Amino acid sequence: MGPAKSISDDEVLGKAYDARLMRRLLTYLRPYRLRVIASILLLLVVTVLELSGPVLVQIAIDNYISVGDNAGLVRIALFYFGILVSSFVLAYIQFYSMQAIGQRVQYDIRMQLFRHLQAMHLGFFDRNPVGRLVTRVTNDVNVLDELFSSGVVAVFGDIMTLIGIVVAMLYYNVELALITFAVIPFLVLATAIFRRRVRDTYRDVRMWLAKINAFLQEHLTGMTVIQLFNQEKRTFNRFSDINEKLRAANFRSIYLYAIFYPTVELIETVAIALLIYYGGLRIGISLLTFGELVAFLQLVERFFRPLRDLADKYNILQASMASSERIFKLLDEPPRVTAPASPKTIPDFKGEIVFDNVSFAYNEPDYILHEVSFTVRPGEKVAVVGATGAGKTSLASLLLRFYDYQKGDIRIDGMSLKAMSPEYIRSFMALVLQEVFIFSGDFAGNIHLNRSDITAEQVAEAARQVGLGGFIERQPQKYQTEVQERGATLSTGQKQLLSFARALAYNPKILILDEATSSVDAETEALIQTALDKLMQNRTSIIIAHRLSTIEKADRILVMHKGVLRESGTHQELLALKGIYYTLYQTQFNFANGSRNHAQV
Amino acid sequence: MANDKPGRFDHLLPILKRYYGYFWFGTLATAFSNALILIVPYLTKLAFEAIQQGQPSAAVFRLSLAMVILAVVAGVFRFFMRRSIIWASRKIEYDLRGTLFSKLLTLDPGFYHTSKTGDLMAHATNDIEAVRMMVGPGVMQVVNAVVSTVVSLAFMIALSPKLTIVTVLPLTLLSLVVNRLGTLAHKKYQIIQAHFAYLTTRVQENLAGVRVIKAYRREGSEIDRFAEASRTYIDMNLSMIRLVGLFGPMLAIIVGGVTLLVLFVGGREIMAQRLSLGTLVAFFGYMGWLTWPIMALGWVISLYQRGTASLDRINRILNTQPLILDPGKSKSSPTKVKGKIEFRNLTFAYPRPDGTTGAPVLSDINLLIEPGTRLGIIGPTGSGKTTLVSLISRLYPTQAGQLLVDDIDIRLWPLAPLRRGIGFVPQETFLFSDTLEANIDFSAEENRSGRVVEAAMLAALHEEVEGFPQRYETILGERGITLSGGQKQRTALARAIMKQPAVVILDDATSSVDTETEEKIFANLETILPGRTSIIISHRVSSLKNCHRIVYLADGRIAEAGTHDELLAKNGPYAALYRRQLMEAELEKM
């Protein structure tokens, strides 16, 4: 339910401007500060160039057109043209450089998030749905990019333009400038009122939209119940209620825009009318030239331009504050299960595993494992059996240090897992999961998992060893054949063999295998068993076994029951015990494998 | 863009028609406001000429005042422009969303299995918004652009044909540039979106496969691969930026160029005494009014593209034929379920979205369930148990063979009485995030007072509810409390009991309820609902022991049928399952 989740997440609406978030966001600009400064300087130049237009018009009118200086007009036209061209070039460079910084920041934040996620412990992924995390790395970062590339800079540019216009007006004629500025308080007032109201209605609209989404999410999922209870009509009425509330909120915002934009236009016209009237008076007593009046008119028009997309900029700001809040929250979550300060390694690796009174809970105090103790000798093949929920998979997860155990210790060749770095531990172990995870990409990629020191020969050798070589080599591009739809077209058996090949290619010293429960046909079963033999050869192996044939290969069987190690021994010994193993054997293995295996015993 | 397929606007037009009045009024308001505001530059010209000729300041004042008055009146029209067109678009949005949702209410579970909820939600929100943008702001901008172009051009030609040509030609160039850049950007945008989807998949896959990645220490290479994909993404964005970055400066240079041309050509005309300075200034004004609509046209084109693409997606749903058609009420149609159910040679396969059907899930089912009896169904996962009972509620259309309810073919039953008479409790419990009472009384029965409690009692839920601080007002789900699996199942059961159905179907609906409570519930059903037919699917043999008849399904066929004792005597799959479960129960006690 990725998309649906993220939609409801998006409804966290914070403030439109949060200084704390903004300061933290700006730290991402630090590596590019020289470029930022250069870009801002360039923006300054571009602003000046663009504002020079009205000035040149003034000069042309007053110095040349009014006096009939044809040659002068040509000269200033050429000069104007030059300004236009250089402004074009510089504005383009400025825009690109600022956007490029925005893109780099986007890249930096995205990679920081991704790296952070790679370092997170598994407990974190148990708690956070994948869809939500994906949204952080993708959409939320994109929203921020808009802030950097258009929002902030555009506002900055607008402010510079406004200052430039004010300066130019004051330069021409202080009195006329002040008369024009008389409209500014009205403009500020109108904008302030508009902004506050828009914020409120925007929030309202978002809230009702979120409710529509939540309603849809729930009722589309529960559609069968609605239909079974003949509640279509009532459900429709309830939907219409929310839909109507959304419409009402939207209607309110229409009024705001319908009043705001004409008001701004009116204020602009008032400014022009004021200019023309007072300008006319000043020209009459030769305190102003025609050219200056024209320049004023043009400057006023530019003064009002930035207000046209004010609401959009405001929305960008608001959305990016909400996104950055979510991103920072994720970044502030500390990774657990980390390496100790000075991680140790095993000097002389043999492969002995000791569980010493290990107790473990995903969420304390619900213990899944209770004081489990056992030893696996180097090269020994141990099968772990037990009913569902006995704690078998937790054993495997602890060995790879996906989670930290609360009590007792696990040691490999006498070295505590907690004294070593998780990476080091995983460097000599391979885990084969019950449900095979196939990555998109080709067969080779699914075997070497992009480890560059595994050669193509090693990949092919691993595939051949597990009996998958023939199948892959018959594919059109052999090992480079894309696995369709993440393995959906592969059979269960083929997927398992592929995961075996993966483990074999990594050549681990300790193998941990959570055997698949799904049944396969006899031929595939034989293939898998042969491959399993290859896989376990010369390795300390711990197999969470579901198949009788696998159990029979083991040197020893550990029987887990309700989180406690209850029995241990060989198949025959345990059967003779007539305890849990005996019952398990009767129920699980008899039925799971049908009568065929039964006959073998 | 695809050609207009016949029927693209079939669903939208009837809705649009309801608001034609708004559109006409809005168009008129737009025309008036533009016509009025475009007089302002002309007044500027008159004012300049008055100043030049040294007329008394009162004349200039009158002109200035006229400008303000025009702006006020134009502003009022502008208000009505938005108030009518955008207003109508919101009404259309509301109507279209309602139409879509009422369509969704008629579609069958099969449709919901093949559609992603997220997509459907996107249709009801984002796609409808895109259609609204097309019929609201899109239409408004087109009207605005056409009117202001025509009016400006009229004034300009009247003032100076020569300067008009000088102004209009480069601005035409602007519209070409806008259009061209827009098309290029659109293409690039699609490529970027595709890569963004790839980026999303990469993260999604990485996080879903986190166990494998950690076990094989692939974090490093995953970071490298993701970095490469992200870098490609920003490279693509930068190439897009190089393109759209031209937009602003291009606009500036064209507008600046027109200013320059007007200044140069106009200046020479003034020097030759063929033109007044006022006319030149008025032209600067009209130029501004022409630039904006021309730019907006590019935007409108993309609104249209997005709007029609979204409309196509919405149409796809609106054009979906519901697989379950309500035959509707007629004089001869039945009104109340009594409880006899019969399958005759029924074979069923799930219909695919493309109209074909897959492999049969049920084959040659012949089964008679007499009113007032209890039938148990058991069998391995995927044997067709759920499908069999779903057909009785007519969640899927029957195909070959017949399904009779009270000796009447199920296809002839109006849906409302059929579903009212059948209390089907599906395997997956779905409760709404509402109060417990609202959930139990989901069928909104009349005279419900006391009946909610009664239903909860029958479902062995009442005692626990009494323990909740807010009892039946307790809100469930994310906003409220989380019920345990067993409590959820019993709530769903109470909800079905509330209907007092003639047939109760429990599809593994007590799997999370402990055996003792389950026994109690079954006993309750028996004593308080006498004469009801019940069908119980379970994985637990113990739940079915007391059924009048038990059917063992395997691979969509009835493998064996009989009472518990009869089936044990047969020593077939049912007996084997029974022995295994006995031992499992023993293991649990160890």
Chai-1 contact restraints between the chains, C-beta under 6 A:
chainA,res_idxA,chainB,res_idxB,connection_type,confidence,min_distance_angstrom,max_distance_angstrom,comment,restraint_id
A,P3,B,G118,contact,1.0,0.0,6.0,A-B,restraint_1
A,A4,B,T117,contact,1.0,0.0,6.0,A-B,restraint_2
A,A4,B,G118,contact,1.0,0.0,6.0,A-B,restraint_3
A,G53,B,G256,contact,1.0,0.0,6.0,A-B,restraint_4
A,V57,B,L263,contact,1.0,0.0,6.0,A-B,restraint_5
A,A60,B,L263,contact,1.0,0.0,6.0,A-B,restraint_6
A,I65,B,G267,contact,1.0,0.0,6.0,A-B,restraint_7
A,I65,B,I270,contact,1.0,0.0,6.0,A-B,restraint_8
A,G68,B,M271,contact,1.0,0.0,6.0,A-B,restraint_9
A,L73,B,G267,contact,1.0,0.0,6.0,A-B,restraint_10
A,A77,B,F264,contact,1.0,0.0,6.0,A-B,restraint_11
A,Y80,B,L260,contact,1.0,0.0,6.0,A-B,restraint_12
A,L84,B,I253,contact,1.0,0.0,6.0,A-B,restraint_13
A,L84,B,G256,contact,1.0,0.0,6.0,A-B,restraint_14
A,F88,B,P249,contact,1.0,0.0,6.0,A-B,restraint_15
A,F88,B,I253,contact,1.0,0.0,6.0,A-B,restraint_16
A,A91,B,P249,contact,1.0,0.0,6.0,A-B,restraint_17
A,Y92,B,G245,contact,1.0,0.0,6.0,A-B,restraint_18
A,Y92,B,P249,contact,1.0,0.0,6.0,A-B,restraint_19
A,F95,B,G245,contact,1.0,0.0,6.0,A-B,restraint_20
A,Y96,B,G245,contact,1.0,0.0,6.0,A-B,restraint_21
A,Q99,B,I241,contact,1.0,0.0,6.0,A-B,restraint_22
A,Q103,B,I234,contact,1.0,0.0,6.0,A-B,restraint_23
A,Q103,B,N237,contact,1.0,0.0,6.0,A-B,restraint_24
A,Q103,B,L238,contact,1.0,0.0,6.0,A-B,restraint_25
A,Y107,B,S230,contact,1.0,0.0,6.0,A-B,restraint_26
A,Y107,B,I234,contact,1.0,0.0,6.0,A-B,restraint_27
A,R110,B,S230,contact,1.0,0.0,6.0,A-B,restraint_28
A,M111,B,A227,contact,1.0,0.0,6.0,A-B,restraint_29
A,F114,B,F226,contact,1.0,0.0,6.0,A-B,restraint_30
A,R115,B,I223,contact,1.0,0.0,6.0,A-B,restraint_31
A,Q118,B,E219,contact,1.0,0.0,6.0,A-B,restraint_32
A,Q118,B,I223,contact,1.0,0.0,6.0,A-B,restraint_33
A,F125,B,V210,contact,1.0,0.0,6.0,A-B,restraint_34
A,V130,B,L207,contact,1.0,0.0,6.0,A-B,restraint_35
A,V130,B,A208,contact,1.0,0.0,6.0,A-B,restraint_36
A,L133,B,L207,contact,1.0,0.0,6.0,A-B,restraint_37
A,V134,B,V203,contact,1.0,0.0,6.0,A-B,restraint_38
A,V134,B,Q204,contact,1.0,0.0,6.0,A-B,restraint_39
A,V137,B,V203,contact,1.0,0.0,6.0,A-B,restraint_40
A,T138,B,T200,contact,1.0,0.0,6.0,A-B,restraint_41
A,N213,B,M121,contact,1.0,0.0,6.0,A-B,restraint_42
A,L216,B,M121,contact,1.0,0.0,6.0,A-B,restraint_43
A,L216,B,A124,contact,1.0,0.0,6.0,A-B,restraint_44
A,L220,B,T117,contact,1.0,0.0,6.0,A-B,restraint_45
A,L220,B,L120,contact,1.0,0.0,6.0,A-B,restraint_46
A,T221,B,T117,contact,1.0,0.0,6.0,A-B,restraint_47
A,G222,B,F430,contact,1.0,0.0,6.0,A-B,restraint_48
A,M223,B,Y112,contact,1.0,0.0,6.0,A-B,restraint_49
A,T224,B,P109,contact,1.0,0.0,6.0,A-B,restraint_50
A,V225,B,F430,contact,1.0,0.0,6.0,A-B,restraint_51
A,L228,B,S393,contact,1.0,0.0,6.0,A-B,restraint_52
A,L228,B,R419,contact,1.0,0.0,6.0,A-B,restraint_53
A,L228,B,F424,contact,1.0,0.0,6.0,A-B,restraint_54
A,F229,B,F442,contact,1.0,0.0,6.0,A-B,restraint_55
A,F229,B,S443,contact,1.0,0.0,6.0,A-B,restraint_56
A,N230,B,A416,contact,1.0,0.0,6.0,A-B,restraint_57
A,N230,B,R419,contact,1.0,0.0,6.0,A-B,restraint_58
A,E232,B,L105,contact,1.0,0.0,6.0,A-B,restraint_59
A,F236,B,S102,contact,1.0,0.0,6.0,A-B,restraint_60
A,F239,B,F101,contact,1.0,0.0,6.0,A-B,restraint_61
A,S240,B,G98,contact,1.0,0.0,6.0,A-B,restraint_62
A,N243,B,Y94,contact,1.0,0.0,6.0,A-B,restraint_63
A,N243,B,R97,contact,1.0,0.0,6.0,A-B,restraint_64
A,R247,B,R90,contact,1.0,0.0,6.0,A-B,restraint_65
A,R247,B,Y94,contact,1.0,0.0,6.0,A-B,restraint_66
A,N250,B,R90,contact,1.0,0.0,6.0,A-B,restraint_67
A,I254,B,I86,contact,1.0,0.0,6.0,A-B,restraint_68
A,I254,B,W87,contact,1.0,0.0,6.0,A-B,restraint_69
A,A258,B,F79,contact,1.0,0.0,6.0,A-B,restraint_70
A,A258,B,R82,contact,1.0,0.0,6.0,A-B,restraint_71
A,A258,B,R83,contact,1.0,0.0,6.0,A-B,restraint_72
A,P262,B,G75,contact,1.0,0.0,6.0,A-B,restraint_73
A,P262,B,R78,contact,1.0,0.0,6.0,A-B,restraint_74
A,P262,B,F79,contact,1.0,0.0,6.0,A-B,restraint_75
A,L266,B,A71,contact,1.0,0.0,6.0,A-B,restraint_76
A,L266,B,G75,contact,1.0,0.0,6.0,A-B,restraint_77
A,T269,B,M67,contact,1.0,0.0,6.0,A-B,restraint_78
A,T269,B,A71,contact,1.0,0.0,6.0,A-B,restraint_79
A,V270,B,V68,contact,1.0,0.0,6.0,A-B,restraint_80
A,A273,B,S64,contact,1.0,0.0,6.0,A-B,restraint_81
A,A273,B,M67,contact,1.0,0.0,6.0,A-B,restraint_82
A,A273,B,V68,contact,1.0,0.0,6.0,A-B,restraint_83
A,I276,B,A47,contact,1.0,0.0,6.0,A-B,restraint_84
A,I276,B,S64,contact,1.0,0.0,6.0,A-B,restraint_85
A,Y277,B,V60,contact,1.0,0.0,6.0,A-B,restraint_86
A,Y277,B,F61,contact,1.0,0.0,6.0,A-B,restraint_87
A,Y277,B,S64,contact,1.0,0.0,6.0,A-B,restraint_88
A,G280,B,I51,contact,1.0,0.0,6.0,A-B,restraint_89
A,G280,B,V60,contact,1.0,0.0,6.0,A-B,restraint_90
A,L281,B,S57,contact,1.0,0.0,6.0,A-B,restraint_91
A,I283,B,I51,contact,1.0,0.0,6.0,A-B,restraint_92
A,F290,B,L277,contact,1.0,0.0,6.0,A-B,restraint_93
A,V294,B,V281,contact,1.0,0.0,6.0,A-B,restraint_94
A,E301,B,G288,contact,1.0,0.0,6.0,A-B,restraint_95
A,L400,B,A215,contact,1.0,0.0,6.0,A-B,restraint_96
A,E423,B,R217,contact,1.0,0.0,6.0,A-B,restraint_97
A,R426,B,A215,contact,1.0,0.0,6.0,A-B,restraint_98
A,R426,B,R217,contact,1.0,0.0,6.0,A-B,restraint_99
A,L431,B,A215,contact,1.0,0.0,6.0,A-B,restraint_100
A,F437,B,G209,contact,1.0,0.0,6.0,A-B,restraint_101
A,F437,B,V212,contact,1.0,0.0,6.0,A-B,restraint_102
A,L449,B,Y216,contact,1.0,0.0,6.0,A-B,restraint_103
A,L449,B,R218,contact,1.0,0.0,6.0,A-B,restraint_104
A,N450,B,S221,contact,1.0,0.0,6.0,A-B,restraint_105
A,I580,B,M590,contact,1.0,0.0,6.0,A-B,restraint_106
A,T583,B,M583,contact,1.0,0.0,6.0,A-B,restraint_107
A,T583,B,L587,contact,1.0,0.0,6.0,A-B,restraint_108
A,Q586,B,M583,contact,1.0,0.0,6.0,A-B,restraint_109
A,T587,B,R580,contact,1.0,0.0,6.0,A-B,restraint_110
A,T587,B,M583,contact,1.0,0.0,6.0,A-B,restraint_111
A,T587,B,E584,contact,1.0,0.0,6.0,A-B,restraint_112
A,F591,B,R580,contact,1.0,0.0,6.0,A-B,restraint_113
